[in-house]
Amino acid sequence: MTGDILTNTIMILGMAAVTVFVKAALFVLGDRVVFPPLLKQALGFVPVTVLTAIIVPMILSPHGEGLELNWRNPQLVGAIVAILVCVATGRQLLTIVAALATFFVWQLGVLA
């Protein structure tokens, strides 16, 4: 137990040190660091990729016990509504409101 805590603490501190070092290096070097256009373009996709990697497993397997691809999964139903509203309207706030409303109605009403 104590070994696990120590290992996790060292791992977290190591990740923090690497993150701080990378950000500090870019901050200190400032405009002297020039990224090639292809790398700049690729870095533009990082936020979308990371967000997708976080959200998709939460939607498809909300309890972490395999895929739940059925009508009893409120996360999946909310995500489908979000996709449909976004494609139909292109309005972000409306998409968020519709998806959250669907999720909560499904969670508290349909499945209750």
Biopython code that builds the backbone (N, CA, C, O; Angstrom):
import numpy as np
from Bio.PDB.StructureBuilder import StructureBuilder

atoms = [
    (1, "MET", "N", (0.825, -1.198, 0.000)),
    (1, "MET", "CA", (0.000, 0.000, 0.000)),
    (1, "MET", "C", (0.866, 1.257, 0.000)),
    (1, "MET", "O", (0.651, 2.169, -0.799)),
    (2, "THR", "N", (1.853, 1.299, 0.906)),
    (2, "THR", "CA", (2.736, 2.467, 0.983)),
    (2, "THR", "C", (3.576, 2.592, -0.278)),
    (2, "THR", "O", (3.841, 3.702, -0.740)),
    (3, "GLY", "N", (3.996, 1.463, -0.840)),
    (3, "GLY", "CA", (4.768, 1.482, -2.080)),
    (3, "GLY", "C", (3.963, 2.033, -3.244)),
    (3, "GLY", "O", (4.497, 2.752, -4.089)),
    (4, "ASP", "N", (2.673, 1.696, -3.292)),
    (4, "ASP", "CA", (1.798, 2.217, -4.356)),
    (4, "ASP", "C", (1.657, 3.724, -4.251)),
    (4, "ASP", "O", (1.703, 4.428, -5.259)),
    (5, "ILE", "N", (1.487, 4.216, -3.045)),
    (5, "ILE", "CA", (1.335, 5.662, -2.842)),
    (5, "ILE", "C", (2.613, 6.374, -3.260)),
    (5, "ILE", "O", (2.561, 7.398, -3.942)),
    (6, "LEU", "N", (3.759, 5.839, -2.857)),
    (6, "LEU", "CA", (5.040, 6.447, -3.210)),
    (6, "LEU", "C", (5.254, 6.417, -4.722)),
    (6, "LEU", "O", (5.699, 7.405, -5.305)),
    (7, "THR", "N", (4.941, 5.295, -5.354)),
    (7, "THR", "CA", (5.090, 5.177, -6.804)),
    (7, "THR", "C", (4.184, 6.179, -7.520)),
    (7, "THR", "O", (4.621, 6.858, -8.449)),
    (8, "ASN", "N", (2.941, 6.270, -7.096)),
    (8, "ASN", "CA", (2.013, 7.212, -7.725)),
    (8, "ASN", "C", (2.457, 8.652, -7.507)),
    (8, "ASN", "O", (2.345, 9.477, -8.413)),
    (9, "THR", "N", (2.956, 8.961, -6.323)),
    (9, "THR", "CA", (3.427, 10.316, -6.040)),
    (9, "THR", "C", (4.608, 10.672, -6.925)),
    (9, "THR", "O", (4.658, 11.766, -7.487)),
    (10, "ILE", "N", (5.548, 9.766, -7.053)),
    (10, "ILE", "CA", (6.716, 10.012, -7.913)),
    (10, "ILE", "C", (6.284, 10.172, -9.373)),
    (10, "ILE", "O", (6.800, 11.028, -10.091)),
    (11, "MET", "N", (5.350, 9.353, -9.795)),
    (11, "MET", "CA", (4.861, 9.435, -11.176)),
    (11, "MET", "C", (4.179, 10.786, -11.436)),
    (11, "MET", "O", (4.415, 11.410, -12.470)),
    (12, "ILE", "N", (3.347, 11.229, -10.515)),
    (12, "ILE", "CA", (2.659, 12.512, -10.680)),
    (12, "ILE", "C", (3.660, 13.661, -10.667)),
    (12, "ILE", "O", (3.562, 14.576, -11.484)),
    (13, "LEU", "N", (4.603, 13.625, -9.765)),
    (13, "LEU", "CA", (5.619, 14.685, -9.713)),
    (13, "LEU", "C", (6.467, 14.698, -10.985)),
    (13, "LEU", "O", (6.835, 15.767, -11.473)),
    (14, "GLY", "N", (6.781, 13.512, -11.527)),
    (14, "GLY", "CA", (7.534, 13.442, -12.779)),
    (14, "GLY", "C", (6.755, 14.048, -13.942)),
    (14, "GLY", "O", (7.309, 14.800, -14.744)),
    (15, "MET", "N", (5.465, 13.716, -14.030)),
    (15, "MET", "CA", (4.635, 14.293, -15.104)),
    (15, "MET", "C", (4.528, 15.804, -14.950)),
    (15, "MET", "O", (4.572, 16.536, -15.939)),
    (16, "ALA", "N", (4.387, 16.269, -13.718)),
    (16, "ALA", "CA", (4.305, 17.715, -13.478)),
    (16, "ALA", "C", (5.608, 18.394, -13.887)),
    (16, "ALA", "O", (5.587, 19.460, -14.501)),
    (17, "ALA", "N", (6.746, 17.777, -13.548)),
    (17, "ALA", "CA", (8.044, 18.367, -13.894)),
    (17, "ALA", "C", (8.220, 18.459, -15.407)),
    (17, "ALA", "O", (8.691, 19.476, -15.915)),
    (18, "VAL", "N", (7.848, 17.412, -16.123)),
    (18, "VAL", "CA", (7.971, 17.427, -17.580)),
    (18, "VAL", "C", (7.073, 18.514, -18.176)),
    (18, "VAL", "O", (7.494, 19.247, -19.072)),
    (19, "THR", "N", (5.846, 18.617, -17.684)),
    (19, "THR", "CA", (4.909, 19.629, -18.189)),
    (19, "THR", "C", (5.437, 21.031, -17.934)),
    (19, "THR", "O", (5.426, 21.873, -18.832)),
    (20, "VAL", "N", (5.900, 21.287, -16.716)),
    (20, "VAL", "CA", (6.435, 22.609, -16.380)),
    (20, "VAL", "C", (7.666, 22.913, -17.223)),
    (20, "VAL", "O", (7.817, 24.036, -17.703)),
    (21, "PHE", "N", (8.548, 21.936, -17.412)),
    (21, "PHE", "CA", (9.753, 22.152, -18.205)),
    (21, "PHE", "C", (9.417, 22.530, -19.639)),
    (21, "PHE", "O", (9.987, 23.476, -20.183)),
    (22, "VAL", "N", (8.500, 21.800, -20.253)),
    (22, "VAL", "CA", (8.139, 22.078, -21.653)),
    (22, "VAL", "C", (7.512, 23.467, -21.774)),
    (22, "VAL", "O", (7.874, 24.236, -22.665)),
    (23, "LYS", "N", (6.580, 23.786, -20.886)),
    (23, "LYS", "CA", (5.923, 25.097, -20.967)),
    (23, "LYS", "C", (6.901, 26.222, -20.657)),
    (23, "LYS", "O", (6.870, 27.265, -21.310)),
    (24, "ALA", "N", (7.766, 26.025, -19.672)),
    (24, "ALA", "CA", (8.738, 27.052, -19.319)),
    (24, "ALA", "C", (9.737, 27.272, -20.455)),
    (24, "ALA", "O", (10.109, 28.407, -20.749)),
    (25, "ALA", "N", (10.164, 26.187, -21.085)),
    (25, "ALA", "CA", (11.117, 26.316, -22.193)),
    (25, "ALA", "C", (10.509, 27.120, -23.332)),
    (25, "ALA", "O", (11.164, 28.000, -23.891)),
    (26, "LEU", "N", (9.262, 26.826, -23.678)),
    (26, "LEU", "CA", (8.617, 27.587, -24.755)),
    (26, "LEU", "C", (8.387, 29.032, -24.351)),
    (26, "LEU", "O", (8.492, 29.932, -25.185)),
    (27, "PHE", "N", (8.075, 29.267, -23.088)),
    (27, "PHE", "CA", (7.852, 30.631, -22.613)),
    (27, "PHE", "C", (9.155, 31.430, -22.630)),
    (27, "PHE", "O", (9.178, 32.577, -23.074)),
    (28, "VAL", "N", (10.240, 30.821, -22.146)),
    (28, "VAL", "CA", (11.531, 31.502, -22.086)),
    (28, "VAL", "C", (12.075, 31.761, -23.481)),
    (28, "VAL", "O", (12.594, 32.843, -23.757)),
    (29, "LEU", "N", (11.960, 30.783, -24.354)),
    (29, "LEU", "CA", (12.494, 30.944, -25.707)),
    (29, "LEU", "C", (11.638, 31.871, -26.553)),
    (29, "LEU", "O", (12.148, 32.516, -27.469)),
    (30, "GLY", "N", (10.352, 31.947, -26.263)),
    (30, "GLY", "CA", (9.455, 32.887, -26.930)),
    (30, "GLY", "C", (9.438, 32.755, -28.435)),
    (30, "GLY", "O", (9.203, 31.672, -28.972)),
    (31, "ASP", "N", (9.688, 33.867, -29.119)),
    (31, "ASP", "CA", (9.610, 33.919, -30.576)),
    (31, "ASP", "C", (10.803, 33.249, -31.263)),
    (31, "ASP", "O", (10.807, 33.101, -32.485)),
    (32, "ARG", "N", (11.803, 32.849, -30.497)),
    (32, "ARG", "CA", (12.956, 32.192, -31.104)),
    (32, "ARG", "C", (12.628, 30.780, -31.556)),
    (32, "ARG", "O", (13.351, 30.205, -32.371)),
    (33, "VAL", "N", (11.537, 30.210, -31.031)),
    (33, "VAL", "CA", (11.110, 28.877, -31.450)),
    (33, "VAL", "C", (10.104, 29.041, -32.581)),
    (33, "VAL", "O", (9.040, 29.633, -32.397)),
    (34, "VAL", "N", (10.445, 28.517, -33.741)),
    (34, "VAL", "CA", (9.569, 28.602, -34.903)),
    (34, "VAL", "C", (9.199, 27.188, -35.332)),
    (34, "VAL", "O", (10.062, 26.371, -35.653)),
    (35, "PHE", "N", (7.900, 26.921, -35.329)),
    (35, "PHE", "CA", (7.432, 25.602, -35.740)),
    (35, "PHE", "C", (7.172, 25.597, -37.242)),
    (35, "PHE", "O", (6.689, 26.589, -37.789)),
    (36, "PRO", "N", (7.486, 24.498, -37.909)),
    (36, "PRO", "CA", (7.160, 24.398, -39.334)),
    (36, "PRO", "C", (5.637, 24.434, -39.522)),
    (36, "PRO", "O", (4.891, 24.031, -38.630)),
    (37, "PRO", "N", (5.181, 24.915, -40.678)),
    (37, "PRO", "CA", (3.733, 25.020, -40.916)),
    (37, "PRO", "C", (2.977, 23.697, -40.744)),
    (37, "PRO", "O", (1.853, 23.684, -40.241)),
    (38, "LEU", "N", (3.592, 22.593, -41.159)),
    (38, "LEU", "CA", (2.927, 21.297, -41.018)),
    (38, "LEU", "C", (2.718, 20.943, -39.541)),
    (38, "LEU", "O", (1.667, 20.418, -39.176)),
    (39, "LEU", "N", (3.708, 21.227, -38.695)),
    (39, "LEU", "CA", (3.579, 20.964, -37.268)),
    (39, "LEU", "C", (2.534, 21.873, -36.639)),
    (39, "LEU", "O", (1.758, 21.432, -35.792)),
    (40, "LYS", "N", (2.508, 23.144, -37.046)),
    (40, "LYS", "CA", (1.474, 24.062, -36.539)),
    (40, "LYS", "C", (0.081, 23.555, -36.884)),
    (40, "LYS", "O", (-0.830, 23.598, -36.057)),
    (41, "GLN", "N", (-0.071, 23.078, -38.102)),
    (41, "GLN", "CA", (-1.371, 22.559, -38.532)),
    (41, "GLN", "C", (-1.726, 21.308, -37.727)),
    (41, "GLN", "O", (-2.872, 21.147, -37.309)),
    (42, "ALA", "N", (-0.762, 20.433, -37.511)),
    (42, "ALA", "CA", (-1.017, 19.211, -36.753)),
    (42, "ALA", "C", (-1.369, 19.532, -35.300)),
    (42, "ALA", "O", (-2.251, 18.892, -34.727)),
    (43, "LEU", "N", (-0.699, 20.504, -34.700)),
    (43, "LEU", "CA", (-0.984, 20.875, -33.315)),
    (43, "LEU", "C", (-2.389, 21.455, -33.159)),
    (43, "LEU", "O", (-2.951, 21.423, -32.064)),
    (44, "GLY", "N", (-2.948, 21.973, -34.219)),
    (44, "GLY", "CA", (-4.314, 22.492, -34.168)),
    (44, "GLY", "C", (-5.350, 21.404, -33.919)),
    (44, "GLY", "O", (-6.450, 21.691, -33.446)),
    (45, "PHE", "N", (-5.009, 20.164, -34.231)),
    (45, "PHE", "CA", (-5.938, 19.051, -34.034)),
    (45, "PHE", "C", (-5.822, 18.409, -32.647)),
    (45, "PHE", "O", (-6.638, 17.559, -32.293)),
    (46, "VAL", "N", (-4.833, 18.801, -31.873)),
    (46, "VAL", "CA", (-4.613, 18.172, -30.570)),
    (46, "VAL", "C", (-5.803, 18.340, -29.624)),
    (46, "VAL", "O", (-6.229, 17.344, -29.038)),
    (47, "PRO", "N", (-6.369, 19.543, -29.437)),
    (47, "PRO", "CA", (-7.497, 19.661, -28.511)),
    (47, "PRO", "C", (-8.691, 18.786, -28.895)),
    (47, "PRO", "O", (-9.298, 18.158, -28.028)),
    (48, "VAL", "N", (-9.030, 18.740, -30.167)),
    (48, "VAL", "CA", (-10.158, 17.917, -30.614)),
    (48, "VAL", "C", (-9.869, 16.444, -30.371)),
    (48, "VAL", "O", (-10.748, 15.695, -29.943)),
    (49, "THR", "N", (-8.648, 16.034, -30.643)),
    (49, "THR", "CA", (-8.267, 14.639, -30.466)),
    (49, "THR", "C", (-8.315, 14.232, -28.996)),
    (49, "THR", "O", (-8.832, 13.167, -28.659)),
    (50, "VAL", "N", (-7.781, 15.073, -28.133)),
    (50, "VAL", "CA", (-7.769, 14.760, -26.701)),
    (50, "VAL", "C", (-9.194, 14.729, -26.153)),
    (50, "VAL", "O", (-9.543, 13.827, -25.392)),
    (51, "LEU", "N", (-10.010, 15.694, -26.526)),
    (51, "LEU", "CA", (-11.393, 15.729, -26.064)),
    (51, "LEU", "C", (-12.156, 14.496, -26.536)),
    (51, "LEU", "O", (-12.929, 13.913, -25.775)),
    (52, "THR", "N", (-11.944, 14.104, -27.767)),
    (52, "THR", "CA", (-12.594, 12.904, -28.296)),
    (52, "THR", "C", (-12.151, 11.663, -27.536)),
    (52, "THR", "O", (-12.970, 10.802, -27.216)),
    (53, "ALA", "N", (-10.859, 11.568, -27.246)),
    (53, "ALA", "CA", (-10.338, 10.410, -26.520)),
    (53, "ALA", "C", (-10.900, 10.322, -25.102)),
    (53, "ALA", "O", (-11.003, 9.231, -24.543)),
    (54, "ILE", "N", (-11.259, 11.453, -24.526)),
    (54, "ILE", "CA", (-11.833, 11.453, -23.182)),
    (54, "ILE", "C", (-13.325, 11.144, -23.226)),
    (54, "ILE", "O", (-13.823, 10.366, -22.412)),
    (55, "ILE", "N", (-14.043, 11.752, -24.175)),
    (55, "ILE", "CA", (-15.505, 11.685, -24.181)),
    (55, "ILE", "C", (-16.052, 10.377, -24.745)),
    (55, "ILE", "O", (-17.002, 9.830, -24.186)),
    (56, "VAL", "N", (-15.492, 9.864, -25.817)),
    (56, "VAL", "CA", (-16.052, 8.673, -26.471)),
    (56, "VAL", "C", (-16.138, 7.473, -25.524)),
    (56, "VAL", "O", (-17.184, 6.824, -25.486)),
    (57, "PRO", "N", (-15.097, 7.147, -24.760)),
    (57, "PRO", "CA", (-15.252, 6.022, -23.826)),
    (57, "PRO", "C", (-16.333, 6.273, -22.767)),
    (57, "PRO", "O", (-17.018, 5.343, -22.343)),
    (58, "MET", "N", (-16.482, 7.535, -22.344)),
    (58, "MET", "CA", (-17.513, 7.855, -21.357)),
    (58, "MET", "C", (-18.914, 7.677, -21.933)),
    (58, "MET", "O", (-19.848, 7.352, -21.201)),
    (59, "ILE", "N", (-19.064, 7.885, -23.217)),
    (59, "ILE", "CA", (-20.376, 7.734, -23.861)),
    (59, "ILE", "C", (-20.684, 6.269, -24.129)),
    (59, "ILE", "O", (-21.781, 5.797, -23.831)),
    (60, "LEU", "N", (-19.729, 5.560, -24.683)),
    (60, "LEU", "CA", (-19.974, 4.184, -25.105)),
    (60, "LEU", "C", (-19.902, 3.169, -23.966)),
    (60, "LEU", "O", (-20.513, 2.103, -24.044)),
    (61, "SER", "N", (-19.165, 3.495, -22.921)),
    (61, "SER", "CA", (-19.027, 2.577, -21.783)),
    (61, "SER", "C", (-19.061, 3.374, -20.486)),
    (61, "SER", "O", (-18.040, 3.486, -19.807)),
    (62, "PRO", "N", (-20.220, 3.931, -20.130)),
    (62, "PRO", "CA", (-20.282, 4.843, -18.991)),
    (62, "PRO", "C", (-19.947, 4.205, -17.643)),
    (62, "PRO", "O", (-19.542, 4.909, -16.717)),
    (63, "HIS", "N", (-20.106, 2.909, -17.519)),
    (63, "HIS", "CA", (-19.795, 2.244, -16.255)),
    (63, "HIS", "C", (-18.470, 1.494, -16.310)),
    (63, "HIS", "O", (-18.087, 0.836, -15.343)),
    (64, "GLY", "N", (-17.777, 1.590, -17.427)),
    (64, "GLY", "CA", (-16.473, 0.962, -17.577)),
    (64, "GLY", "C", (-16.502, -0.554, -17.644)),
    (64, "GLY", "O", (-15.490, -1.207, -17.390)),
    (65, "GLU", "N", (-17.645, -1.114, -17.983)),
    (65, "GLU", "CA", (-17.779, -2.572, -18.017)),
    (65, "GLU", "C", (-18.215, -3.053, -19.395)),
    (65, "GLU", "O", (-19.140, -3.859, -19.499)),
    (66, "GLY", "N", (-17.585, -2.588, -20.426)),
    (66, "GLY", "CA", (-17.946, -2.979, -21.783)),
    (66, "GLY", "C", (-18.886, -1.976, -22.431)),
    (66, "GLY", "O", (-19.391, -1.060, -21.782)),
    (67, "LEU", "N", (-19.108, -2.168, -23.720)),
    (67, "LEU", "CA", (-19.957, -1.254, -24.478)),
    (67, "LEU", "C", (-21.414, -1.355, -24.036)),
    (67, "LEU", "O", (-21.924, -2.445, -23.775)),
    (68, "GLU", "N", (-22.069, -0.207, -23.958)),
    (68, "GLU", "CA", (-23.488, -0.153, -23.644)),
    (68, "GLU", "C", (-24.195, 0.557, -24.793)),
    (68, "GLU", "O", (-24.574, 1.722, -24.681)),
    (69, "LEU", "N", (-24.363, -0.153, -25.883)),
    (69, "LEU", "CA", (-24.979, 0.421, -27.084)),
    (69, "LEU", "C", (-26.466, 0.069, -27.115)),
    (69, "LEU", "O", (-26.914, -0.716, -27.950)),
    (70, "ASN", "N", (-27.222, 0.665, -26.188)),
    (70, "ASN", "CA", (-28.654, 0.427, -26.143)),
    (70, "ASN", "C", (-29.385, 1.685, -25.696)),
    (70, "ASN", "O", (-28.753, 2.673, -25.324)),
    (71, "TRP", "N", (-30.697, 1.652, -25.731)),
    (71, "TRP", "CA", (-31.499, 2.830, -25.415)),
    (71, "TRP", "C", (-31.472, 3.179, -23.931)),
    (71, "TRP", "O", (-31.942, 4.251, -23.551)),
    (72, "ARG", "N", (-30.940, 2.311, -23.089)),
    (72, "ARG", "CA", (-30.888, 2.574, -21.652)),
    (72, "ARG", "C", (-29.620, 3.345, -21.249)),
    (72, "ARG", "O", (-29.388, 3.560, -20.059)),
    (73, "ASN", "N", (-28.819, 3.752, -22.198)),
    (73, "ASN", "CA", (-27.596, 4.507, -21.945)),
    (73, "ASN", "C", (-27.879, 5.990, -22.194)),
    (73, "ASN", "O", (-27.868, 6.424, -23.345)),
    (74, "PRO", "N", (-28.134, 6.786, -21.130)),
    (74, "PRO", "CA", (-28.478, 8.196, -21.323)),
    (74, "PRO", "C", (-27.354, 9.023, -21.946)),
    (74, "PRO", "O", (-27.622, 10.005, -22.639)),
    (75, "GLN", "N", (-26.088, 8.633, -21.706)),
    (75, "GLN", "CA", (-24.970, 9.347, -22.329)),
    (75, "GLN", "C", (-25.000, 9.181, -23.841)),
    (75, "GLN", "O", (-24.762, 10.136, -24.581)),
    (76, "LEU", "N", (-25.290, 7.977, -24.293)),
    (76, "LEU", "CA", (-25.349, 7.703, -25.728)),
    (76, "LEU", "C", (-26.522, 8.437, -26.372)),
    (76, "LEU", "O", (-26.378, 9.016, -27.448)),
    (77, "VAL", "N", (-27.676, 8.414, -25.718)),
    (77, "VAL", "CA", (-28.855, 9.110, -26.258)),
    (77, "VAL", "C", (-28.582, 10.617, -26.332)),
    (77, "VAL", "O", (-28.906, 11.258, -27.331)),
    (78, "GLY", "N", (-27.986, 11.181, -25.275)),
    (78, "GLY", "CA", (-27.642, 12.606, -25.282)),
    (78, "GLY", "C", (-26.633, 12.957, -26.363)),
    (78, "GLY", "O", (-26.737, 14.009, -26.993)),
    (79, "ALA", "N", (-25.663, 12.087, -26.580)),
    (79, "ALA", "CA", (-24.654, 12.325, -27.616)),
    (79, "ALA", "C", (-25.274, 12.285, -29.012)),
    (79, "ALA", "O", (-24.926, 13.090, -29.875)),
    (80, "ILE", "N", (-26.193, 11.345, -29.226)),
    (80, "ILE", "CA", (-26.868, 11.273, -30.532)),
    (80, "ILE", "C", (-27.684, 12.530, -30.776)),
    (80, "ILE", "O", (-27.676, 13.071, -31.881)),
    (81, "VAL", "N", (-28.398, 13.004, -29.742)),
    (81, "VAL", "CA", (-29.160, 14.252, -29.874)),
    (81, "VAL", "C", (-28.214, 15.417, -30.153)),
    (81, "VAL", "O", (-28.515, 16.272, -30.985)),
    (82, "ALA", "N", (-27.076, 15.459, -29.465)),
    (82, "ALA", "CA", (-26.104, 16.533, -29.687)),
    (82, "ALA", "C", (-25.617, 16.550, -31.132)),
    (82, "ALA", "O", (-25.514, 17.611, -31.746)),
    (83, "ILE", "N", (-25.322, 15.384, -31.665)),
    (83, "ILE", "CA", (-24.859, 15.305, -33.058)),
    (83, "ILE", "C", (-25.945, 15.794, -34.012)),
    (83, "ILE", "O", (-25.671, 16.574, -34.924)),
    (84, "LEU", "N", (-27.173, 15.336, -33.801)),
    (84, "LEU", "CA", (-28.272, 15.733, -34.686)),
    (84, "LEU", "C", (-28.545, 17.229, -34.624)),
    (84, "LEU", "O", (-28.727, 17.871, -35.659)),
    (85, "VAL", "N", (-28.574, 17.789, -33.413)),
    (85, "VAL", "CA", (-28.836, 19.231, -33.265)),
    (85, "VAL", "C", (-27.693, 20.043, -33.860)),
    (85, "VAL", "O", (-27.933, 21.061, -34.508)),
    (86, "CYS", "N", (-26.464, 19.608, -33.650)),
    (86, "CYS", "CA", (-25.309, 20.337, -34.195)),
    (86, "CYS", "C", (-25.317, 20.330, -35.717)),
    (86, "CYS", "O", (-25.066, 21.354, -36.351)),
    (87, "VAL", "N", (-25.606, 19.174, -36.297)),
    (87, "VAL", "CA", (-25.644, 19.085, -37.759)),
    (87, "VAL", "C", (-26.795, 19.926, -38.318)),
    (87, "VAL", "O", (-26.645, 20.586, -39.346)),
    (88, "ALA", "N", (-27.937, 19.897, -37.638)),
    (88, "ALA", "CA", (-29.114, 20.615, -38.134)),
    (88, "ALA", "C", (-29.000, 22.129, -37.988)),
    (88, "ALA", "O", (-29.426, 22.874, -38.871)),
    (89, "THR", "N", (-28.414, 22.592, -36.855)),
    (89, "THR", "CA", (-28.418, 24.038, -36.590)),
    (89, "THR", "C", (-27.039, 24.686, -36.631)),
    (89, "THR", "O", (-26.906, 25.842, -37.031)),
    (90, "GLY", "N", (-26.007, 23.940, -36.218)),
    (90, "GLY", "CA", (-24.670, 24.511, -36.148)),
    (90, "GLY", "C", (-24.488, 25.469, -34.982)),
    (90, "GLY", "O", (-23.489, 26.186, -34.921)),
    (91, "ARG", "N", (-25.438, 25.492, -34.058)),
    (91, "ARG", "CA", (-25.379, 26.405, -32.916)),
    (91, "ARG", "C", (-24.898, 25.642, -31.684)),
    (91, "ARG", "O", (-25.530, 24.679, -31.249)),
    (92, "GLN", "N", (-23.772, 26.085, -31.130)),
    (92, "GLN", "CA", (-23.139, 25.362, -30.032)),
    (92, "GLN", "C", (-23.981, 25.369, -28.758)),
    (92, "GLN", "O", (-24.174, 24.325, -28.136)),
    (93, "LEU", "N", (-24.477, 26.531, -28.371)),
    (93, "LEU", "CA", (-25.236, 26.619, -27.131)),
    (93, "LEU", "C", (-26.510, 25.781, -27.206)),
    (93, "LEU", "O", (-26.852, 25.082, -26.252)),
    (94, "LEU", "N", (-27.201, 25.848, -28.320)),
    (94, "LEU", "CA", (-28.403, 25.038, -28.498)),
    (94, "LEU", "C", (-28.063, 23.550, -28.441)),
    (94, "LEU", "O", (-28.820, 22.760, -27.877)),
    (95, "THR", "N", (-26.942, 23.171, -29.016)),
    (95, "THR", "CA", (-26.504, 21.774, -28.987)),
    (95, "THR", "C", (-26.264, 21.319, -27.557)),
    (95, "THR", "O", (-26.706, 20.238, -27.168)),
    (96, "ILE", "N", (-25.568, 22.131, -26.772)),
    (96, "ILE", "CA", (-25.276, 21.781, -25.384)),
    (96, "ILE", "C", (-26.557, 21.671, -24.566)),
    (96, "ILE", "O", (-26.738, 20.712, -23.816)),
    (97, "VAL", "N", (-27.449, 22.654, -24.712)),
    (97, "VAL", "CA", (-28.705, 22.650, -23.951)),
    (97, "VAL", "C", (-29.558, 21.434, -24.324)),
    (97, "VAL", "O", (-30.098, 20.759, -23.447)),
    (98, "ALA", "N", (-29.676, 21.164, -25.607)),
    (98, "ALA", "CA", (-30.494, 20.029, -26.054)),
    (98, "ALA", "C", (-29.918, 18.711, -25.551)),
    (98, "ALA", "O", (-30.665, 17.841, -25.101)),
    (99, "ALA", "N", (-28.604, 18.554, -25.623)),
    (99, "ALA", "CA", (-27.976, 17.308, -25.179)),
    (99, "ALA", "C", (-28.118, 17.118, -23.676)),
    (99, "ALA", "O", (-28.434, 16.021, -23.216)),
    (100, "LEU", "N", (-27.887, 18.176, -22.909)),
    (100, "LEU", "CA", (-28.025, 18.062, -21.457)),
    (100, "LEU", "C", (-29.471, 17.802, -21.050)),
    (100, "LEU", "O", (-29.735, 16.981, -20.171)),
    (101, "ALA", "N", (-30.407, 18.503, -21.691)),
    (101, "ALA", "CA", (-31.817, 18.278, -21.386)),
    (101, "ALA", "C", (-32.211, 16.836, -21.694)),
    (101, "ALA", "O", (-32.901, 16.194, -20.902)),
    (102, "THR", "N", (-31.777, 16.337, -22.829)),
    (102, "THR", "CA", (-32.074, 14.947, -23.193)),
    (102, "THR", "C", (-31.471, 13.984, -22.193)),
    (102, "THR", "O", (-32.132, 13.041, -21.758)),
    (103, "PHE", "N", (-30.216, 14.215, -21.824)),
    (103, "PHE", "CA", (-29.555, 13.343, -20.864)),
    (103, "PHE", "C", (-30.314, 13.287, -19.542)),
    (103, "PHE", "O", (-30.586, 12.205, -19.022)),
    (104, "PHE", "N", (-30.657, 14.469, -18.996)),
    (104, "PHE", "CA", (-31.322, 14.494, -17.693)),
    (104, "PHE", "C", (-32.751, 13.954, -17.763)),
    (104, "PHE", "O", (-33.186, 13.256, -16.848)),
    (105, "VAL", "N", (-33.479, 14.261, -18.823)),
    (105, "VAL", "CA", (-34.826, 13.706, -18.969)),
    (105, "VAL", "C", (-34.730, 12.187, -19.076)),
    (105, "VAL", "O", (-35.513, 11.469, -18.453)),
    (106, "TRP", "N", (-33.786, 11.702, -19.852)),
    (106, "TRP", "CA", (-33.623, 10.256, -20.026)),
    (106, "TRP", "C", (-33.218, 9.601, -18.703)),
    (106, "TRP", "O", (-33.755, 8.559, -18.328)),
    (107, "GLN", "N", (-32.274, 10.218, -18.008)),
    (107, "GLN", "CA", (-31.762, 9.669, -16.752)),
    (107, "GLN", "C", (-32.827, 9.683, -15.660)),
    (107, "GLN", "O", (-33.003, 8.697, -14.945)),
    (108, "LEU", "N", (-33.538, 10.805, -15.534)),
    (108, "LEU", "CA", (-34.473, 10.973, -14.413)),
    (108, "LEU", "C", (-35.909, 10.592, -14.756)),
    (108, "LEU", "O", (-36.705, 10.286, -13.868)),
    (109, "GLY", "N", (-36.238, 10.610, -16.054)),
    (109, "GLY", "CA", (-37.612, 10.349, -16.420)),
    (109, "GLY", "C", (-37.822, 8.977, -17.040)),
    (109, "GLY", "O", (-38.607, 8.176, -16.532)),
    (110, "VAL", "N", (-37.150, 8.714, -18.096)),
    (110, "VAL", "CA", (-37.363, 7.483, -18.855)),
    (110, "VAL", "C", (-36.872, 6.264, -18.075)),
    (110, "VAL", "O", (-37.548, 5.236, -18.030)),
    (111, "LEU", "N", (-35.700, 6.382, -17.464)),
    (111, "LEU", "CA", (-35.100, 5.233, -16.795)),
    (111, "LEU", "C", (-35.471, 5.126, -15.314)),
    (111, "LEU", "O", (-35.123, 4.145, -14.656)),
    (112, "ALA", "N", (-36.165, 6.117, -14.796)),
    (112, "ALA", "CA", (-36.475, 6.118, -13.344)),
    (112, "ALA", "C", (-37.498, 5.071, -12.965)),
    (112, "ALA", "O", (-37.855, 4.952, -11.793)),
]
sb = StructureBuilder()
sb.init_structure("model")
sb.init_model(0)
sb.init_chain("A")
sb.init_seg("    ")
for serial, (resi, resn, name, xyz) in enumerate(atoms, 1):
    if name == "N":
        sb.init_residue(resn, " ", resi, " ")
    sb.init_atom(name, np.array(xyz, "f"), 0.0, 1.0, " ", f" {name:<3s}", serial, name[0])
structure = sb.get_structure()
